[in-house]
Amino acid sequence: MIRFLPTAPDASLLYAGSYSPALVIASVLIAVLASYSAFRVLPGIAQAKNGLQRAAWAAIGSLAMGGGIWAMHFIGMLALSLPCAVRYDPALTLASMLPGLLASGVALGISSKQRTGKWPLFAGSVLLAAGIGAMHYTGMAAMRLNGLVYYDPALFALSILVAVPLAYIALTVKGSARFPGRGRDLFGAAIMGSAVSAMHYTAMSAAYFVQGDAMDVPASVFNANELAAAVAMIAGLLAAVTIAAATAYRNREMARFLGESEERFRTLTIATSQIVWVTGAQGEAVADVPDWRAYTGQSVEEIKGWGWIAALHPDDAERTAAIWKRAVETRTLYKTDFRLRRHDGVYGHFGVRGVPVRNPDGSVREWVGTCTDITERMQIEQTLRFVSQQGWAEAGEKFVPALARYLAELLGVDFVFVGRLSGKDTVTVTTLYAKGEIADNFTYSLRGTPCENVVGKTACIYPQNIRSLFPHDPLLADMGIESYAGIPLWDSKGDALGLLAVMHGAALENVERVRSQLQLVSARVAAELERKAVEDSLRLSSLILQNSSEGMVVTDENNLITAINPAFTRITGYSFEEVRGKNPKIFSSGRHDQAFYQAMWRELNSAGHWQGEIWDKRKNGEIHAKRLAISVIYNEKGGVLCHVALFSDITEKKQSEEMIWRQANFDTLTALPNRRMFHDRLEQEIMKSARSGLPLALLLIDLDGFKEVNDTLGHDMGDILLKQAALRIVERVRASDTVARLGGDEFTVVLSQLADVNHAEDCAQKIVAGLAQPFHLGGEAVYVSASIGITLYPNDAADIESLMKNADQAMYVAKNQGRNRFSYFTPALQEAAQKRLKLANDLRGALAADQFEVYYQPIVDLATGAIGKAEALIRWRHPERGMVSPADFIPLAEETGLIVEIGYWVFREAAHQAARWQARFGETFQISVNRSPVQFREHAEKNHLPCLCYLDEIQLSGQSIVFEITEGLLLDAAPGVTDTLLKFRDAGIQVSLDDFGTGYSSLSYLKKFDIDYLKIDKSFVEHLESDASNMALCEAIIVMAHKLGLKVIAEGVETEAQRSFLAGAGCDYGQGYLFSRPVPPEEFEKLLPGI
């Protein structure tokens, strides 16, 4: 337990001690020695080959340093003599050693690293100081004396801090390269010892030994000097053993290093093809040189003295001997090169260096030197000279053949060839050197050849047995090739260009020399091939430009014309003499403003190219369209060299496009926008309206009565009327509005940006009034009218499809209200349209769902009251709506085409019922079946033929059936209608003309078609009793029909007075609620017996 006193106690209360100078000095020396021994261990830690070895060295160093520091502290405490008995607790004394060992381990771990930053060193110093302090104060706690030990807080803290900077300096010195190895260890150990000693004696100064009777301490067995001597001896022995072990390890590592260095030197000598030699002081060979003998084939006796010169090339021997003798005489560096004969007679080029080895007195004892094989380097220099000197002299067509010959002679091979890639799998050999001759070029396939592994890939060398590796390459066998080396050629863009290869009839000896030579010249060969390709391309380009259909013009940096091609003259009419040195603006047509040309030059200056369409003027003043592309060509400094423009005449193309565009977007008759253009314009106007917040109106116009004009006066007159109508509509709207013809007699108007929506009504009134005026067609005045539907965006709808539906609904309302008027779209119309759409969807499945029924209404003979006829009337029993009126669903069935299928079903039901009733009530019983005009107009033959076939199938006479048709069908009777009616007549089927008198009744129809019955419309019958004119009309119809041989049926007979009048007027038959409502078959049968 550590106790502190803030102020020093009275001296009378303290033990006054004194230090032994000898023990103090001994303690400091022990600290230095321990630090030195530990520093000597550091190389073993740093150079340890594994973790176990590193841990062992670290443990030895920690024990030496930690044990030494502990010994220093213990001896330092023994150096203090107190006037009382003092002893030490053994356990605590030994335990105090542990912090020192740990702190030493940290310090050694940091110092063993080759490079340690400042902060790790500082942290190590702090930890070391803390460890030493912990060791000291633990040791002090082991003291036993008659009294207590207190500490001065300030000196206590100082004792810890004083060790930090000194330890930091010691560790820094140890890791510094500024001091020699052993001197660095001594200097660092001295500083570290000082750090430990300063900490100890500062800590001792902090202690107050207060007198007291704390315990009765017996005298120590040993006196302080004896105990200090024993501890010092042990610490010194430990330090000495540590230093001896570290020194032995360092000597062993040095020996190993020297051995490795010698082996490395020998290996390096072999790897670098060097011959190491030693001669006597006068330059004579006195010892064996194995490498020289191995290379030259000379014996030891032939080498000795000056005999080694015999192996030199005759041209180099005299020069080499002179240089050697001069070096020996002057005792200076010997340096030269010569050609040395190999044992097979081939000369290699060697560089030679030699230095004198001197005795202590300065005299030369011997000469040591090396001969380095520089054959490959000399060949490379030779090749470079060829490429740079002779190669340029023979540039062009002659260079590659000359290079092939040079490589063959240099490398001693039979064949050298250069190939250019001419297809995906083919190469054209442009140069082939074959055994002294330049052979003809040829093309061959790469597949299955060694060249396939080279082109576009990497260099490949097959030093021998090439034919066995590529057995399917016929050229290898034909040429007797044994070895092959090839390197790919690349163009300046990095794309595969071809290959350069050498081949030989024997194995290649120096593979690396071949590889380096090929690499050395491949770039130049590739450049030559690319240059040749560029020349060929330029030559071809010139031919193309001269014969091209596209015009070309070149201008200089000031945009003045410097060149043209023949197509330029053909297109513009200008010759070169007429445009040379002029600016191309002389061709300007005036169709483009200044902004167009400014934008063109802006793009040319920024991007270096421009393309587009432009209108220019020919020499004769004719304006023509061009497709023009301009490119800027730059010089090597980045400045503009010239401008190249290519153009083609697209005038006819533009005219055709204009015509096609107009045909696609405009009505050819009226020149108004057609349906497609109308949709585009409406879409744009909707977007404008959305942005501006101003509504637009859509008007859908249908010409009333146009069909009659077209049918009576002909299509030519109809076309004239349509053009005049279009003009009248355009004249009554604003220039910003859009008028379009959708087809037939339908027009649309888009009134955009309406500040006042009432403008739509004003415009519609003007159009209705304008179209109601007479049209003069071929000297005849013709009248039509217009029905207009109006819808507004965004009030009524937000998209084109909905707007069109709305306008169409509103237009039909105008027609139904009497035509020659306009009507606005309302939500009620939309609701009705939705109901109508739902009804149409339900109608499509009604027949399959068996929802239809056939009711029958009797047709009574007014003279006898007998029922011999009936009209078949369809009824729809909807599962949700109940009974749906025929007036609601029959028009839908006609619009959708379902009337054909429904009508056939009704016919079959009626025919089946007629057969049944004839069997029960008489063979003369007839049933009338209504036939829609749709059934006549759409595939009449296909629609009516099944009816006739069904009659045959059930063996029912055609006289049992009457087909009821309307006047509208006869009014628009095409040839097919007439043919169908005749076929009905031939089959015995009679025809009844329904609702006579309400349409375009004409006696000519009655004469032209075979009609059997006229049915007076109920609108004439219901007012017989109150309207004399109706009586007159009915009597006239009856008389007229009888005169024409037709029977008359009156519809809508509801009173006895009506029946009586009609019977009196001679009407043949009556039909109406007076007799019976339409009823199901079973109820109809109940009517028959009672009549």
DRENMINU-846519 format. One record per residue (C-alpha): x, y, z; residue in three letters. Coordinates in steps of 0.2 Angstrom, whole numbers, plus 5000, padded with zeros to 4 digits. Each point is the difference from the previous one (the first is absolute). Layout:
XYZALA/...
END
This chain:
500050005000MET/500750174995ILE/499850145012ARG/500250194996PHE/500450155011LEU/499650174992PRO/501350085011THR/501749945007ALA/499949945018PRO/501150075014ASP/501849934998ALA/499949945017SER/498749874995LEU/501049934985LEU/501449884998TYR/501550094992ALA/500949884988GLY/501650014990SER/500549924983TYR/501549894996SER/500950084985PRO/500749834995ALA/498349924999LEU/499250154992VAL/501349994986ILE/499849814999ALA/498150024998SER/500250124985VAL/501349894992LEU/498849855002ILE/498650104991ALA/501150054986VAL/500749824998LEU/498249925000ALA/499450134987SER/501549964989TYR/499849815001SER/498250024996ALA/500450114985PHE/501249874993ARG/498649885000VAL/498950114988LEU/500749934984PRO/499549835005GLY/498250055003ILE/500050104984ALA/500849864989GLN/499049855008ALA/499449884987LYS/498449955009ASN/498950055015GLY/500849885012LEU/501850064997GLN/499450185001ARG/499249965017ALA/501649915007ALA/501150154995TRP/498750125008ALA/499949905016ALA/501950005001ILE/500150194997GLY/498650035013SER/500849905013LEU/501750094997ALA/499350175000MET/498649985013GLY/501149905012GLY/501450134998GLY/498850145004ILE/499349915015TRP/501849975006ALA/500450184998MET/498550055010HIS/500449875014PHE/501850055001ILE/499450185000GLY/498949975015MET/501449915008LEU/501150154997ALA/498950105013LEU/500549975018SER/498750045013LEU/500350015019PRO/498849855003CYS/499849824995ALA/499449974982VAL/499549844992ARG/499049964984TYR/498549894998ASP/500649864988PRO/498349984991ALA/499850184996LEU/501850024995THR/499949874987LEU/498350064994ALA/500750174997SER/501149924986MET/498449974989LEU/499650184995PRO/501850024995GLY/500049854989LEU/498450054992LEU/500550184997ALA/501749934993SER/499049894988GLY/499050154993VAL/501650104998ALA/500949864990LEU/498549974990GLY/499950184994ILE/501950014997SER/500149844990SER/498950074986LYS/501150084986GLN/498950154998ARG/499050075015THR/499050165000GLY/500250135013LYS/498349965009TRP/500449815002PRO/501750055007LEU/499250135012PHE/498649875005ALA/501449875004GLY/501050135010SER/498450045011VAL/499749815002LEU/501849975005LEU/500050145012ALA/498449945008ALA/500749825001GLY/501650065008ILE/499050115013GLY/498949855004ALA/501549895003MET/500850135011HIS/498550045011TYR/499649815001THR/501849985007GLY/499850145012MET/498449925006ALA/501149855005ALA/501050105012MET/499849955019ARG/500650135013LEU/499550085016ASN/498950134993GLY/499050054985LEU/500550064982VAL/499150154993TYR/500350094983TYR/500050184994ASP/498750014986PRO/500950114989ALA/501649905001LEU/499049844998PHE/499350074983ALA/501750064995LEU/500849835002SER/498849934987ILE/500150144988LEU/501950025000VAL/500249834993ALA/498950044985VAL/501150124989PRO/501649905004LEU/499249844995ALA/499350084984TYR/501750074996ILE/500849835003ALA/498849914989LEU/500250134987THR/501949995000VAL/499949814999LYS/498950014984GLY/501050144992SER/501249964985ALA/501150155005ARG/501149905012PHE/501049854996PRO/499349835006GLY/501049975016ARG/500250195005GLY/498150024998ARG/499749855012ASP/501250085013LEU/499350174998PHE/498249945001GLY/500449895015ALA/500850155009ALA/498550104998ILE/498849865005MET/501149975015GLY/499950185005SER/498150004998ALA/499849855012VAL/501250085012SER/499250174999ALA/498349925004MET/500749905014HIS/500950135010TYR/498650134997THR/498849885007ALA/501249975015MET/500150195003SER/498050005000ALA/500049875015ALA/499850065019TYR/500649875012PHE/498950045015VAL/500649935017GLN/498849895010GLY/499649835008ASP/499149934986ALA/500949835002MET/501549925008ASP/501249974985VAL/501449885003PRO/501750034993ALA/500449934983SER/501149854998VAL/501050084986PHE/500750185001ASN/499650124985ALA/501749994992ASN/500049814999GLU/498249994994LEU/500350144987ALA/501649914994ALA/499049844997ALA/498650084991VAL/501250094989ALA/501049844996MET/498449914995ILE/499450154989ALA/501750024992GLY/500149814996LEU/498350014993LEU/500550154989ALA/501649924995ALA/499149844995VAL/498850104990THR/501350104991ILE/501049844996ALA/498549914993ALA/499550164989ALA/501850014994THR/500149824996ALA/498450014990TYR/500550164991ARG/501749914995ASN/499049854994ARG/498850114990GLU/501550104993MET/500849834994ALA/498449944992ARG/499850174992PHE/501750004993LEU/499749824993GLY/498450054992GLU/500850154993SER/501449894992GLU/498749884993GLU/498950154994ARG/501550074991PHE/500449834992ARG/498249984995THR/500050184993LEU/501649974990THR/499249854992ILE/498350084997ALA/500850154992THR/501149904988SER/501650075008GLN/501749935000ILE/501050045016VAL/501950004998TRP/501550035010VAL/501850034993THR/501750045008GLY/500750175003ALA/500750014982GLN/498449954992GLY/500449824997GLU/498849865003ALA/500649905015VAL/498549905005ALA/498649904992ASP/498550104994VAL/498649864999PRO/498750124991ASP/501350054987TRP/500449824996ARG/498249954999ALA/499650144988TYR/501650004989THR/500449815001GLY/501950055005GLN/500949895012SER/500850065016VAL/501750004992GLU/499450094984GLU/499350145011ILE/501550035011LYS/501250154997GLY/499450094985TRP/499249854992GLY/498250065003TRP/500250134986ILE/500049864987ALA/498149985003ALA/499750184995LEU/499450054983HIS/501550044989PRO/499450174997ASP/499950045018ASP/501549915008ALA/501450134997GLU/498950145006ARG/499449915015THR/501849955005ALA/500650184998ALA/498650075011ILE/500449865013TRP/501950045001LYS/499650185002ARG/498949975014ALA/501349895009VAL/501350134998GLU/499050145006THR/499149895013ARG/498350084995THR/498349934996LEU/500049884985TYR/498550024989LYS/499749944982THR/498949894990ASP/500549864988PHE/499349854990ARG/500349835008LEU/500049844990ARG/498849875007ARG/500449825001HIS/499049974984ASP/500950144991GLY/498650135001VAL/500650175007TYR/499150095014GLY/500250185005HIS/500750035018PHE/500250155011GLY/501649995011VAL/500450095016ARG/501549975012GLY/500650085016VAL/501749985009PRO/500049935017VAL/501450095010ARG/501149955015ASN/500150115016PRO/501550094992ASP/499050044985GLY/500849884988SER/498949894989VAL/499849835006ARG/498849934986GLU/498650054988TRP/498249955002VAL/498750034986GLY/498549944991THR/499549974982CYS/498250034996THR/499149934985ASP/499350154991ILE/499649914984THR/498150035001GLU/500350195004ARG/501150024985MET/498849924989GLN/498650115006ILE/501150154997GLU/500449944983GLN/498149974997THR/499650175006LEU/501350084988ARG/499249904986PHE/498350065004VAL/500550185002SER/501350024986GLN/499849864987GLN/498249985004GLY/499650184996TRP/501150004985ALA/498949854993GLU/498350065007ALA/498549954991GLY/499849854989GLU/501949955002LYS/500150015019PHE/499049855006VAL/500949884987PRO/501750085006ALA/499649975018LEU/499449824997ALA/501749964991ARG/500950095015TYR/499149905013LEU/500349844991ALA/501950034999GLU/500150075018LEU/499049855008LEU/500649874988GLY/498349944995VAL/499349944984ASP/498450094999PHE/499350175005VAL/498350064995PHE/498850155003VAL/498249974999GLY/498550125000ARG/498349955007LEU/498950004985SER/498449915007GLY/499449935016LYS/501049844998ASP/501250044985THR/501750084999VAL/500850074984THR/501849985000VAL/500750174994THR/501949955001THR/500849835001LEU/501949975001TYR/500349824996ALA/501849945001LYS/500850154992GLY/498650054988GLU/498450115001ILE/498649894995ALA/498350044993ASP/498650055011ASN/498549895004PHE/498549985012THR/499749865012TYR/498849955014SER/500550035018LEU/499049845006ARG/501149875007GLY/501650104998THR/501250075013PRO/499650174992CYS/498249985007GLU/500750015018ASN/501050164995VAL/498850124990VAL/499150115012GLY/500749915015LYS/501849985006THR/501749954995ALA/500349814998CYS/501649914998ILE/500149814996TYR/501949965001PRO/499849834993GLN/498849864994ASN/498850134993ILE/499349884987ARG/499449885014SER/499150145009LEU/499150054984PHE/499849854989PRO/498650084990HIS/501150144993ASP/500549954983PRO/501350144998LEU/501049945014LEU/500349834992ALA/500250074982ASP/501450135006MET/500849875012GLY/499850115016ILE/500649945016GLU/499950165011SER/498950165000TYR/499950175009ALA/498750134996GLY/499450175008ILE/498450094997PRO/499950174991LEU/498950135006TRP/499450164992ASP/500150185008SER/498249975007LYS/500549845008GLY/499149894988ASP/500749834993ALA/500950044984LEU/501049844996GLY/501649915005LEU/501949984998LEU/500749835001ALA/501649904997VAL/500149824997MET/501549884999HIS/500449834994GLY/500949965016ALA/499750035018ALA/500150195006LEU/501550025011GLU/499950165009ASN/498150025003VAL/500150175010GLU/501250084987ARG/498749954986VAL/498650075011ARG/500950175004SER/500450024981GLN/498249984995LEU/499450115014GLN/501250134995LEU/499550024981VAL/498149955002SER/499550185003ALA/500950064985ARG/499349864989VAL/498250045006ALA/500350184996ALA/500549964983GLU/498549894997LEU/498950135007GLU/500850144989ARG/499849884985LYS/498249985005ALA/499750185002VAL/500850044982GLU/498949864993ASP/498550085009SER/500450184994LEU/500249934982ARG/498349925001LEU/499250155009SER/500650114986SER/499349884987LEU/498449995010ILE/499850195001LEU/500450034982GLN/498649874995ASN/498950035015SER/498250064998SER/500250115015GLU/500750174998GLY/501650055010MET/500750175003VAL/501650055011VAL/500250175007THR/501650065009ASP/500150075018GLU/499250164993ASN/498549914993ASN/500650034982LEU/499749864987ILE/501649914995THR/499449844992ALA/498449924993ILE/499649834992ASN/499049974983PRO/498449965010ALA/500150185007PHE/499950074983THR/498649894994ARG/498950045015ILE/500450195001THR/500450044982GLY/501650095006TYR/501849964993SER/501550005011PHE/500650164991GLU/498450095005GLU/500149965018VAL/501849995004ARG/500550125015GLY/498150045003LYS/499049985016ASN/498649874999PRO/498750135005LYS/499950044981ILE/498849855000PHE/498850075013SER/498249984995SER/499450135012GLY/498849875009ARG/501149995016HIS/500250155011ASP/501650065009GLN/499649895015ALA/500049844990PHE/501850044994TYR/500650065017GLN/499449835008ALA/500949914986MET/501750095003TRP/499749985019ARG/499949814999GLU/501549994987LEU/501150105012ASN/499549905015SER/499849834994ALA/501050004984GLY/498549944989HIS/498350044994TRP/498749924990GLN/498250044995GLY/498950054986GLU/500250174991ILE/499350094985TRP/501250074988ASP/500050094983LYS/500749924984ARG/500950114987LYS/498450014990ASN/499150075015GLY/499049845004GLU/499749975018ILE/500549825005HIS/500149905016ALA/501649925006LYS/500449875014ARG/501750085006LEU/501449945011ALA/501450115005ILE/501649955009SER/501450105007VAL/501849944997ILE/501350055012TYR/501850024998ASN/501349935013GLU/500050165010LYS/498149985002GLY/499650154988GLY/498749984986VAL/500849934984LEU/498550004989CYS/498149964999HIS/499449854990VAL/498250004995ALA/499049854992LEU/498350034993PHE/498649914990SER/498650084990ASP/498449955010ILE/498850124991THR/498949864992GLU/500149905017LYS/499350165009LYS/498750024987GLN/499549825002SER/500050015019GLU/499050164999GLU/498749924989MET/500049845011ILE/499850115015TRP/498650104993ARG/499149844994GLN/500249935017ALA/499450155009ASN/498850104989PHE/498449954991ASP/500450004981THR/498350064995LEU/499850165012THR/501950025005ALA/499450015018LEU/500949905013PRO/499449825000ASN/499649895015ARG/501849975005ARG/500550184999MET/498550055009PHE/500449885015HIS/501850085000ASP/499350185000ARG/498749965013LEU/501349925011GLU/501150154999GLN/498650125003GLU/499549905016ILE/501850025006MET/499950194997LYS/498450015008SER/500649915016ALA/501550125001ARG/499050164997SER/498549955010GLY/498850064985LEU/498849874994PRO/499749944982LEU/498549944991ALA/499849854988LEU/498750014986LEU/499449854991LEU/499150044984ILE/499049884990ASP/499150064983LEU/498249955000ASP/499349944983GLY/501749994992PHE/499749814996LYS/498550044990GLU/501050134990VAL/501449884997ASN/498849864994ASP/498950114989THR/501350124992LEU/501549895001GLY/501749995009HIS/500850144990ASP/498650125005MET/500249935018GLY/501950045000ASP/499650184995ILE/498850025013LEU/501249945013LEU/501450124995LYS/498850145000GLN/499449955017ALA/501849995007ALA/500350174993LEU/498450075009ARG/500549925016ILE/501850074999VAL/499450184997GLU/498950005016ARG/501449965012VAL/501650085005ARG/501749974992ALA/500649935016SER/498649875000ASP/500249834992THR/498749934987VAL/500249824995ALA/499049874989ARG/499949835009LEU/499249924985GLY/498449994990GLY/499050155005ASP/500750025017GLU/501050165005PHE/500850055017THR/500550175006VAL/501250035015VAL/499750175008LEU/501550035010SER/500450125014GLN/498250065004LEU/500050155011ALA/498149994998ASP/499249834998VAL/498550094992ASN/501150024985HIS/499749814996ALA/498150034999GLU/500350164989ASP/501149904988CYS/498849854999ALA/498650124996GLN/501050074986LYS/500549834993ILE/498249945001VAL/499450164991ALA/501449994987GLY/499749824995LEU/498150034999ALA/500350114985GLN/499749934983PRO/501549914991PHE/500150034982HIS/500549844991LEU/500049994981GLY/498750144999GLY/498849925013GLU/499850075017ALA/500149865013VAL/499650015019TYR/500749915015VAL/500150045018SER/501249975014ALA/499849915017SER/501450055012ILE/500549935017GLY/501050115012ILE/501149945015THR/501250105010LEU/501749965008TYR/500349985014PRO/498250025006ASN/499349844991ASP/501549894998ALA/501950005001ALA/500549894986ASP/499849994981ILE/499049845000GLU/498750065013SER/499950174991LEU/499649914984MET/498749895008LYS/499250165008ASN/499950104984ALA/499349854991ASP/498649975012GLN/499650195000ALA/500050004981MET/498749855000TYR/498950105012VAL/500050154987ALA/499549884986LYS/498649925011ASN/499450175004GLN/499750044982GLY/501750044992ARG/500750174994ASN/500550045018ARG/501349975013PHE/499949925017SER/501250005015TYR/500649855009PHE/499249975017THR/500349875014PRO/498349934996ALA/500649964983LEU/501549915007GLN/498949905012GLU/498949954986ALA/501549954989ALA/500649895015GLN/498449925002LYS/499949974981ARG/501849925001LEU/499549895015LYS/498449954990LEU/501149964985ALA/501149895010ASN/498649915008ASP/499249984983LEU/501549904994ARG/499749865012GLY/498150005000ALA/499749884986LEU/501249875007ALA/499250035017ALA/498349964992ASP/499350175006GLN/499050034984PHE/498249954997GLU/498950024984VAL/498350075003TYR/498650004986TYR/498750134996GLN/498649944989PRO/499650084983ILE/498149994998VAL/499049994984ASP/498950165002LEU/498749924988ALA/499849845009THR/500850035017GLY/501149844998ALA/501849995006ILE/501049924986GLY/501650105003LYS/501150065014ALA/501550115002GLU/501549935010ALA/500750135012LEU/501649975010ILE/500050045019ARG/501550005012TRP/499749945017ARG/501650085009HIS/500449915017PRO/500250175008GLU/499150134990ARG/498549894996GLY/499250024983MET/501050124989VAL/499150094987SER/500449954982PRO/500250194997ALA/501550005012ASP/500949854994PHE/499649974981ILE/501050164995PRO/501549945011LEU/499949834991ALA/500050084983GLU/501550115005GLU/501049865007THR/499549874986GLY/499249895013LEU/498450024990ILE/500649874988VAL/500149865012GLU/498550065010ILE/499050014984GLY/500449834995TYR/499549935017TRP/498350094999VAL/499749934982PHE/500449825006ARG/498850025015GLU/498650084988ALA/500349874987ALA/499949865013HIS/498450085007GLN/499250024983ALA/500349814996ALA/499249965017ARG/498450114998TRP/499849954982GLN/499949825006ALA/498650055012ARG/499150154992PHE/500249984982GLY/501450014987GLU/499750184995THR/500650075016PHE/501350134998GLN/501350085012ILE/500850174996SER/501850025005VAL/500950175000ASN/501650014990ARG/501250145004SER/500950104986PRO/501649945008VAL/499649834996GLN/499950054982PHE/501550114999ARG/501349895009GLU/500349844991HIS/498249984994ALA/500349844992GLU/500849925015LYS/498650075012ASN/498549954989HIS/500649834993LEU/499949915017PRO/498250065001CYS/499549914984LEU/501049855005CYS/499149995017TYR/498350004991LEU/500649854989ASP/500649925016GLU/498350015009ILE/499149974984GLN/499050175002LEU/499450094984SER/500650174997GLY/498250074999GLN/499949975019SER/501250145003ILE/499950194996VAL/501550115002PHE/499650185006GLU/501350134993ILE/500050195002THR/499950144987GLU/501850055004GLY/500749834993LEU/499250034983LEU/500550185000LEU/501949955001ASP/499749834991ALA/501649944993ALA/500149864987PRO/500249875014GLY/498350065008VAL/499149974983THR/500849834998ASP/499549955017THR/498250054999LEU/499949904983LEU/500749855009LYS/498750025013PHE/498650014987ARG/500749844991ASP/499949915017ALA/498250055002GLY/500350125014ILE/499050165000GLN/500650185004VAL/499150135010SER/500550185000LEU/499950065018ASP/499650185006ASP/499450054983PHE/499750194999GLY/501350065013THR/501650004989GLY/500450044982TYR/498449914993SER/500149984982SER/499049914987LEU/501649964990SER/500549895014TYR/498449915000LEU/500149974982LYS/501949955000LYS/499949875014PHE/498849865002ASP/499150055016ILE/498549905006ASP/499350115015TYR/500050185005LEU/499950035019LYS/499250175004ILE/501050085014ASP/499050015016LYS/500450195001SER/498750024986PHE/498749885008VAL/500050075018GLU/499350164994HIS/498749944988LEU/498550055010GLU/500650185003SER/501050044984ASP/499250004983ALA/501650014991SER/500649845008ASN/498449924994MET/500350064983ALA/501849945000LEU/499549835006CYS/498749984987GLU/501250064986ALA/501349875006ILE/498749865000ILE/499450054983VAL/501850024993MET/500549835007ALA/498549914993HIS/500350084983LYS/501849935001LEU/499449835005GLY/500650025018LEU/499249955016LYS/499950135014VAL/500249975019ILE/499650145012ALA/501150015015GLU/499550075017GLY/498149965000VAL/499450045017GLU/498250044999THR/498449934992GLU/499850164990ALA/501749994992GLN/499749824996ARG/498350044992SER/500750154990PHE/501449894993LEU/498949864996ALA/498850124991GLY/501550074990ALA/500449834994GLY/501549975011CYS/500549825000ASP/500749965017TYR/500150095017GLY/501349985014GLN/500050085017GLY/499550005018TYR/498149994995LEU/500349824995PHE/501549965012SER/501650055007ARG/501649904994PRO/499949845011VAL/501049845003PRO/499649864988PRO/499049905013GLU/498850155003GLU/500050044981PHE/499349824998GLU/498550045011LYS/499550144988LEU/499849894985LEU/498549895005PRO/499050155006GLY/500150104984ILE/
END
